[in-house]
Amino acid sequence: MSDETAERPKGKKKTKARDRDSWIERGVMIRAGIYIFGTHIIAGWVMLLFYLGQHK
């Protein structure tokens, strides 16, 4: 065997891994944003309920 046939292209595997990692990181950031937004909506709803309960 020659050295040329034994070598594999190294760039593709690293690129795929980086792409996958970037998609995972992007998904985590989107999920965190949704959780933070949802938590603020629920907290606002609870605060509104307390406000309305005090004024009746």
VOVEX-693111 format. One record per residue: residue number from 1; residue in one letter; z, x, y of N, C-alpha, C in turn. Coordinates in Angstrom, 3 decimals. Each point is the difference from the previous one (the first is absolute). Last residue first. Layout:
VOVEX-693111
     k   r       n.pz       n.px       n.py      ca.pz      ca.px      ca.py       c.pz       c.px       c.py
   NUM   a          Z          X          Y          Z          X          Y          Z          X          Y
...
end
This chain:
VOVEX-693111
     k   r       n.pz       n.px       n.py      ca.pz      ca.px      ca.py       c.pz       c.px       c.py
    56   k     45.727    -59.596     43.120     -0.051     -1.432     -0.322      1.371     -0.596      0.025
    55   h     -1.349      4.767      0.651     -0.278     -0.848      1.146     -0.123     -1.478     -0.347
    54   q      0.743      3.654     -3.186      1.043      0.111      1.017     -0.179     -1.023      1.111
    53   g     -3.244      0.423     -3.501      1.255     -0.518     -0.531      1.131      0.048      1.015
    52   l     -4.264      1.912      0.967     -0.077     -1.462      0.006      1.291     -0.622     -0.516
    51   y     -0.313      4.679     -0.121     -0.079     -0.448      1.391     -0.015     -1.526      0.071
    50   f     -0.200      2.030     -4.251      1.326      0.161      0.601      0.018     -0.504      1.435
    49   l     -4.154      0.026     -2.156      0.884     -0.988     -0.619      1.416      0.098      0.562
    48   l     -3.119      3.234      1.360     -0.331     -1.307      0.575      0.894     -1.087     -0.585
    47   m      0.331      4.277     -1.839      0.566     -0.007      1.353     -0.273     -1.333      0.696
    46   v     -1.975      0.658     -4.189      1.452     -0.134     -0.145      0.670     -0.040      1.369
    45   w     -4.608      0.848     -0.074      0.260     -1.369     -0.455      1.510     -0.246     -0.127
    44   g     -1.459      4.367      0.974     -0.207     -0.889      1.148      0.294     -1.445     -0.349
    43   a      0.080      3.139     -3.463      1.148      0.213      0.891     -0.111     -0.887      1.234
    42   i     -3.640     -0.006     -2.969      1.166     -0.644     -0.619      1.224      0.146      0.889
    41   i     -3.872      2.244      1.389     -0.227     -1.449      0.051      1.212     -0.734     -0.574
    40   h     -0.031      4.667     -0.309      0.231     -0.429      1.375     -0.215     -1.507      0.162
    39   t     -0.946      1.947     -4.168      1.433      0.068      0.256      0.321     -0.463      1.413
    38   g     -4.531      0.429     -1.230      0.639     -1.145     -0.652      1.496     -0.037      0.237
    37   f     -2.423      3.745      1.576     -0.389     -1.203      0.737      0.692     -1.233     -0.577
    36   i      0.569      4.033     -2.305      0.693      0.056      1.292     -0.300     -1.251      0.815
    35   y     -2.275      0.487     -4.077      1.427     -0.227     -0.225      0.777      0.001      1.313
    34   i     -4.573      1.094      0.152      0.172     -1.418     -0.342      1.474     -0.317     -0.208
    33   g     -1.123      4.497      0.720     -0.233     -0.794      1.208      0.198     -1.484     -0.247
    32   a      0.196      2.918     -3.673      1.177      0.180      0.856     -0.143     -0.810      1.279
    31   r     -3.698      0.102     -2.886      1.098     -0.759     -0.597      1.260      0.103      0.846
    30   i     -3.674      2.609      1.270     -0.295     -1.420      0.214      1.135     -0.851     -0.535
    29   m      0.277      4.594     -0.816      0.177     -0.279      1.427     -0.268     -1.473      0.312
    28   v     -0.789      1.530     -4.371      1.437      0.025      0.278      0.258     -0.347      1.461
    27   g     -4.460      0.494     -1.376      0.595     -1.208     -0.561      1.489     -0.088      0.276
    26   r     -2.293      3.926      1.229     -0.410     -1.117      0.861      0.614     -1.313     -0.492
    25   e      0.628      3.821     -2.624      0.769      0.108      1.239     -0.334     -1.152      0.945
    24   i     -2.496      0.315     -3.927      1.385     -0.346     -0.327      0.851      0.030      1.259
    23   w     -4.415      1.444      0.400      0.047     -1.449     -0.218      1.421     -0.454     -0.322
    22   s     -0.764      4.589      0.436     -0.108     -0.641      1.313      0.023     -1.517     -0.140
    21   d      0.029      2.580     -3.932      1.263      0.149      0.729     -0.061     -0.677      1.358
    20   r     -3.931      0.168     -2.556      0.975     -0.891     -0.629      1.335      0.060      0.734
    19   d     -3.341      2.936      1.393     -0.377     -1.376      0.318      1.011     -0.982     -0.577
    18   r      0.503      4.525     -1.101      0.346     -0.236      1.406     -0.328     -1.424      0.407
    17   a     -1.276      1.351     -4.284      1.464     -0.070      0.078      0.440     -0.271      1.434
    16   k     -4.554      0.713     -0.759      0.414     -1.272     -0.586      1.510     -0.171      0.089
    15   t     -1.777      4.093      1.373     -0.381     -1.051      0.939      0.435     -1.357     -0.533
    14   k      0.579      3.776     -2.728      0.962      0.004      1.096     -0.307     -1.106      0.995
    13   k     -3.020      0.596     -3.521      1.285     -0.449     -0.522      1.055     -0.047      1.102
    12   k     -4.347      1.698      1.021      0.000     -1.433     -0.283      1.365     -0.502     -0.453
    11   g     -0.881      4.724      0.870      0.119     -0.841      1.185      0.113     -1.479     -0.312
    10   k     -0.816      3.689     -3.178      1.400     -0.252      0.318      0.165     -0.994      1.139
     9   p     -3.778      1.048     -4.061      0.138     -0.173      1.455      1.420     -0.415      0.339
     8   r     -0.842      3.057     -4.264     -0.120     -1.403      0.385      0.066     -0.091      1.514
     7   e     -1.329      4.060     -3.886      0.623     -0.432      1.254     -0.248     -1.483      0.238
     6   a     -1.871      2.460     -3.714      1.422     -0.261     -0.194      0.671     -0.529      1.266
     5   t     -4.608      1.450     -0.250      0.178     -1.284     -0.670      1.472     -0.356     -0.164
     4   e     -1.226      4.176      1.997     -0.531     -1.098      0.807      0.241     -1.350     -0.658
     3   d      1.035      4.255     -2.076      1.012     -0.451      0.954     -0.460     -1.208      0.808
     2   s     -1.947      0.754     -4.960      0.011      0.744      1.253      1.061     -0.581      0.927
     1   m     -0.398      0.265     -5.577      0.000     -0.832      1.186      0.000      0.872      1.243
end
